[in-house]
Amino acid sequence: MVLTTLALVAATLAYPDDKIRMTVQRAVYSTKDAEGVTFTLQNVGGTTISSPMYWSVHDVSHAVPLVLPPWEWASFTWNKRDRHGKQVGPGSYKIQAGPIWIGDHWETHTLTVALTSTGGLAGSSWFPLKVGTRWSYVATDGEVQEFEVAEWPGDYPPVKGFPMLKGKPLAFSCVRYWGWPISRFSVLTGVGFEPLFKFDRPVGTTWNYNAFRTLGVGAIDVSVVTPAATFPECYRIDVLRNGLPGSLPVHLWFARGIGLVAYRMRTATSDKLFRLRSATIRGSYGRWYTIGQS
């Protein structure tokens, strides 16, 4: 049998001291409407930026003057057409802005958006788990954590009293960095016991994972801003540690068709928010899409 697993890898990456921040309104757009793909460049440095700039996507490129005082921004829109004026088809499209002269160095920024026939990715799923799906998150201090759905050969070993699950696919995570030491947990239904994450429940709904952890729906229809895009109508699950006075909940935000887009780890000595930087997700019709920063 092949066992589906969700594995976590953590690393700390050094990022340059960028003076420009690039954002996009949404991660996924429809090929069937007239709405363009709008991205924004914001000057997050302390001096005015004045530079010629090229921006490009697919086979289309534009040259524009860029003048940005500190903390001001400029927006640009791609009409989802190629250089011949023809509507492009479904796929992942990388937007590149730059090089831009900052005064003492050049900066080039990229963001990738997905175009689909439906305007969504993995349907209505809050947590798509096709093998090969991958998410990358970044914290404000630059720490990066990555999750990937992979295959685990062989039979599932007993964990915390669960019986051997022969012939049944199961997704689990080896999570070591969320402030709650659950070594493995189910995130799928149909495996003989309750899943860890439950979706489409009203705010206030709670359930127990074990004697030490209670989960609950903390909020719905929440807008979450990430380096990859802004995700509206997110669903927040809170994880509480039972019987530990003063313990703080872990918050997890999910977006339909995308999965986990942000999570906040809190302890008595630290408070860290990780937000989605990029993702590779299999769409409803079997095509793979990439979104977010390169």
C-alpha positions in Angstrom: 0.0 0.0 0.0 1.0 3.6 -0.3 0.5 5.9 2.6 0.0 9.6 2.0 1.9 11.7 4.5 2.3 15.4 5.2 5.8 16.2 6.2 7.3 19.4 7.6 10.8 20.8 6.9 12.0 23.9 8.7 14.9 26.2 7.7 15.9 29.8 8.2 16.8 31.7 5.1 18.5 35.1 4.8 16.6 37.6 2.7 18.1 40.8 1.3 17.0 44.1 2.7 14.5 44.8 -0.1 13.2 48.3 -0.4 10.2 47.2 -2.6 7.3 45.0 -1.6 5.3 43.3 -4.3 1.8 42.1 -3.7 -1.1 40.8 -5.8 -4.8 41.0 -5.1 -5.6 37.3 -5.4 -3.8 34.1 -6.1 -6.3 32.6 -8.5 -8.2 34.3 -11.4 -10.8 33.1 -13.9 -10.1 32.8 -17.6 -13.8 33.5 -18.3 -14.2 37.0 -17.1 -12.8 40.4 -18.0 -11.1 41.1 -14.6 -7.5 41.8 -14.9 -4.6 40.7 -12.7 -3.5 43.6 -10.6 -0.2 43.8 -8.7 1.2 46.5 -6.5 4.7 47.7 -5.8 5.2 49.6 -2.5 8.3 51.5 -1.4 9.1 50.2 2.1 12.4 52.1 2.3 13.2 55.5 3.6 14.0 57.3 0.4 12.1 58.1 -2.8 12.6 55.5 -5.6 12.9 57.0 -9.1 13.8 54.5 -11.8 12.7 53.1 -15.2 11.1 49.8 -14.8 10.1 46.8 -17.0 7.4 44.5 -16.0 6.4 41.4 -17.8 4.1 38.4 -17.8 3.8 35.5 -20.3 5.0 37.1 -23.6 3.9 40.6 -22.7 6.3 43.3 -21.4 5.9 47.0 -20.6 8.4 49.8 -19.8 7.2 52.5 -17.4 8.8 55.2 -15.2 8.5 54.4 -11.5 8.5 57.2 -8.9 7.6 56.1 -5.4 8.1 58.2 -2.3 8.5 56.3 1.0 5.5 54.0 1.8 3.7 55.0 -1.4 2.6 52.4 -3.9 1.8 52.0 -7.6 -0.5 49.4 -9.2 -0.3 47.7 -12.6 -2.8 45.4 -14.4 -2.4 42.6 -16.9 -5.5 42.0 -19.0 -4.8 38.2 -19.2 -4.0 38.5 -22.9 -0.8 37.7 -24.9 1.1 40.1 -27.1 -1.3 39.4 -29.9 -4.3 40.3 -27.8 -5.5 36.8 -27.4 -6.9 35.5 -24.1 -4.5 33.1 -22.4 -5.6 29.7 -21.2 -5.4 28.1 -17.8 -2.0 27.9 -16.2 0.5 29.5 -13.9 1.8 32.9 -14.9 4.8 34.6 -13.4 4.7 38.4 -13.1 8.2 40.0 -13.0 8.8 43.6 -12.0 12.3 44.9 -12.5 15.1 45.4 -12.5 14.5 48.6 -10.5 17.3 50.9 -9.4 17.0 51.6 -5.7 19.9 54.0 -5.4 22.7 51.6 -4.5 21.5 48.3 -5.9 19.0 46.7 -8.4 15.9 44.8 -7.3 13.7 42.4 -9.3 10.5 40.9 -7.8 8.3 38.1 -9.1 4.9 36.7 -8.1 3.0 33.8 -9.8 -0.7 33.7 -10.1 -3.0 30.9 -11.4 -5.6 31.2 -14.1 -8.3 28.5 -14.2 -11.6 28.1 -15.9 -13.4 28.2 -12.6 -11.5 30.9 -10.8 -10.5 28.4 -8.1 -8.0 25.6 -7.6 -8.8 22.4 -5.6 -12.6 22.9 -5.7 -14.2 23.4 -2.3 -11.5 21.5 -0.3 -10.2 23.4 2.7 -7.1 21.2 2.8 -6.1 19.6 -0.6 -3.9 16.6 0.0 -2.9 15.3 -3.4 0.6 13.8 -3.3 3.0 16.4 -4.5 1.1 19.4 -3.0 3.5 21.8 -1.4 3.2 24.9 0.8 6.0 27.3 1.9 5.5 29.8 4.8 7.6 32.7 6.0 7.6 34.4 9.4 8.4 38.1 10.0 11.9 37.2 11.1 12.6 35.3 7.9 12.2 31.8 9.1 10.8 29.5 6.5 8.8 26.3 7.0 7.6 24.0 4.2 5.0 21.3 4.0 4.8 18.6 1.3 2.3 15.8 0.8 4.4 12.7 0.0 4.0 9.0 -0.2 4.9 6.7 2.7 5.5 3.1 1.6 4.4 0.1 3.8 1.8 -0.3 6.5 0.9 2.5 8.9 2.5 1.7 12.3 0.5 2.0 15.5 0.6 5.5 16.9 -1.0 6.5 20.3 -3.0 3.3 20.4 -4.4 3.4 16.9 -4.5 0.0 15.2 -2.6 -1.0 12.1 -4.5 0.6 9.1 -3.8 -1.8 6.3 -4.8 -0.8 2.8 -6.1 2.7 3.9 -4.4 5.9 2.8 -3.8 8.3 5.6 -2.3 11.8 5.8 -0.3 12.7 8.8 2.2 15.3 9.8 5.5 15.1 11.8 5.0 18.5 13.4 7.8 19.7 15.7 7.5 23.5 15.4 3.9 24.4 16.2 4.3 24.5 20.0 2.2 21.4 20.5 4.1 18.1 20.3 1.6 15.9 18.4 3.8 13.5 16.5 1.2 12.3 14.0 -2.4 13.1 13.4 -5.1 12.2 10.9 -6.3 14.9 8.5 -8.5 12.6 6.4 -11.9 10.9 7.1 -12.7 7.3 6.4 -9.8 5.8 8.3 -11.7 4.5 11.3 -11.3 7.5 13.6 -12.1 11.2 13.7 -10.0 13.6 11.7 -8.0 16.3 13.5 -9.4 19.2 11.4 -13.1 19.6 10.9 -14.5 22.2 8.4 -17.8 23.9 7.6 -18.8 24.0 11.3 -20.2 27.2 13.0 -18.0 29.4 15.2 -17.8 28.0 18.7 -17.9 24.3 17.6 -15.3 22.4 19.6 -14.0 18.8 19.6 -11.3 16.9 21.5 -8.3 15.3 19.8 -7.2 13.6 22.9 -7.1 14.3 26.6 -4.6 17.1 26.1 -5.8 19.0 23.1 -9.2 20.6 22.3 -9.8 22.1 18.8 -12.5 24.6 17.9 -13.7 26.9 15.1 -12.5 30.3 16.1 -13.7 32.4 13.2 -15.1 32.3 9.6 -15.0 34.7 6.7 -11.7 36.1 7.7 -9.5 37.9 5.2 -5.8 36.8 5.5 -3.0 38.9 3.9 0.1 36.8 3.0 3.2 37.3 0.8 1.5 35.0 -1.8 -1.8 36.9 -2.0 -4.8 38.0 0.0 -7.2 35.2 0.8 -10.8 36.2 1.7 -13.3 34.1 3.6 -10.8 32.0 5.5 -11.7 29.5 8.2 -9.8 29.6 11.5 -9.2 26.6 13.7 -7.8 27.1 17.2 -5.9 24.5 19.2 -6.0 24.6 23.0 -3.8 22.7 25.4 -6.1 21.3 28.1 -5.1 21.4 31.8 -2.2 23.9 31.4 -2.9 27.2 33.1 -1.8 30.2 31.0 -1.4 28.2 27.8 -2.1 30.1 24.6 -4.0 28.7 21.6 -2.4 28.0 18.3 -4.4 29.5 15.4 -4.6 28.0 11.9 -6.2 29.8 8.9 -7.4 27.8 5.9 -8.6 29.0 2.4 -10.8 26.9 0.1 -8.9 25.3 -2.7 -5.5 26.3 -1.2 -5.2 24.8 2.3 -3.4 26.3 5.2 -2.5 29.9 4.4 -1.3 31.1 7.9 -0.6 29.8 11.4 0.3 31.5 14.6 2.4 29.7 17.2 2.2 31.2 20.7 4.0 30.2 23.9 4.8 32.0 27.1 8.0 33.3 25.6 7.3 33.7 21.9 4.6 34.7 19.4 5.3 33.9 15.8 3.0 34.2 12.7 3.8 32.2 9.6 2.1 33.3 6.3 1.9 31.5 3.0 4.8 32.5 0.6 4.1 30.0 -2.2 2.3 26.8 -3.0 2.0 24.1 -5.7 -1.4 22.6 -5.8 -3.2 20.2 -8.1 -6.4 21.7 -9.5 -9.8 20.1 -9.9 -9.0 18.9 -13.5 -5.6 17.4 -12.7 -3.4 20.3 -13.7 -0.8 21.5 -11.3 -0.6 25.2 -10.5 2.0 27.4 -8.7 1.1 30.5 -6.8 3.1 33.1 -4.8 6.7 34.3 -4.6 9.5 32.6 -6.4 
